[in-house]
């Protein structure tokens, strides 16, 4: 196998959970050209990833920049597919845990020697290496693993991986760790969640942060998706963050709005532990090897929990994150970080 292309065109967390597959394929095929095709939204996840030779990305119509026409976005994708077709890939891997019809359409235009993916309800002649969809409950990383095995990988999946921009990490070190004792452990608290059932209330965050800073003598770096919650394309949590920051203004809390993904990666790399909801930020923290306390709402814990890092999952019987009490979160964090809890005691 000389040339392999991985296609993963969906969310940030999904692409992070694909990195064990990339690492395993590089180990199995150390001399191969191993490339990835992603979209402009999730592409920063693979920046500087040592398993890959090239990362190609296209812009989905819904992610196009202001002033860019829908036609322009589609024409750019057509040009990229033609470029990839000229490479002559031996294999294209559709890295999704189920049938990937749209990604299969991209693979068809690239015309590789073979296309690997999971079978749909009906046979598809474009998918010439169709694998059965796993039926037993398992983690998403494990659900992808038959793809690795089909390409000769015999080892189990390792951790997820992410490589923040070193220059940005250094810049954050200089700006965030000011105005308080730099020896304080840092808890990253991420307040945004795409799904309403995953969202924790403002009053809970205020109580949590106050307890962490006062009782446990930590610093808190507050992360959120910036913007207005009225933005239909990219709703943000500026209002929610402002309420929290105003309430804890006397405490060692630093604001970390993340205008782009690289800022989130660099900021979380400097945390000692992370508290967040299930979602992309949770998988970012796991790929950075951070202990995590995470809120789950209407989401499958078995399939989406943090992968191969110390963690505590909190999920109310109602499957609504708002019903998870602050005391439960604090207890989980103390169990996860016992040395800090003992210091405070």
Secondary structure as GFF3:
##gff-version 3
##sequence-region A 1 345
A	DSSP	beta_strand	3	7	.	.	.	ID=ss1
A	DSSP	alpha_helix	12	16	.	.	.	ID=ss2
A	DSSP	alpha_helix	19	28	.	.	.	ID=ss3
A	DSSP	beta_strand	33	39	.	.	.	ID=ss4
A	DSSP	three_ten_helix	43	46	.	.	.	ID=ss5
A	DSSP	beta_strand	54	58	.	.	.	ID=ss6
A	DSSP	three_ten_helix	61	63	.	.	.	ID=ss7
A	DSSP	alpha_helix	70	87	.	.	.	ID=ss8
A	DSSP	beta_strand	91	94	.	.	.	ID=ss9
A	DSSP	alpha_helix	101	110	.	.	.	ID=ss10
A	DSSP	beta_strand	114	118	.	.	.	ID=ss11
A	DSSP	beta_strand	129	131	.	.	.	ID=ss12
A	DSSP	alpha_helix	140	150	.	.	.	ID=ss13
A	DSSP	alpha_helix	166	176	.	.	.	ID=ss14
A	DSSP	beta_strand	186	190	.	.	.	ID=ss15
A	DSSP	three_ten_helix	196	198	.	.	.	ID=ss16
A	DSSP	alpha_helix	202	215	.	.	.	ID=ss17
A	DSSP	beta_strand	219	224	.	.	.	ID=ss18
A	DSSP	alpha_helix	238	247	.	.	.	ID=ss19
A	DSSP	beta_strand	253	257	.	.	.	ID=ss20
A	DSSP	alpha_helix	261	269	.	.	.	ID=ss21
A	DSSP	beta_strand	273	277	.	.	.	ID=ss22
A	DSSP	alpha_helix	280	287	.	.	.	ID=ss23
A	DSSP	beta_strand	291	296	.	.	.	ID=ss24
A	DSSP	alpha_helix	301	304	.	.	.	ID=ss25
A	DSSP	beta_strand	311	315	.	.	.	ID=ss26
A	DSSP	three_ten_helix	321	323	.	.	.	ID=ss27
A	DSSP	alpha_helix	326	336	.	.	.	ID=ss28
A	DSSP	alpha_helix	338	344	.	.	.	ID=ss29
###
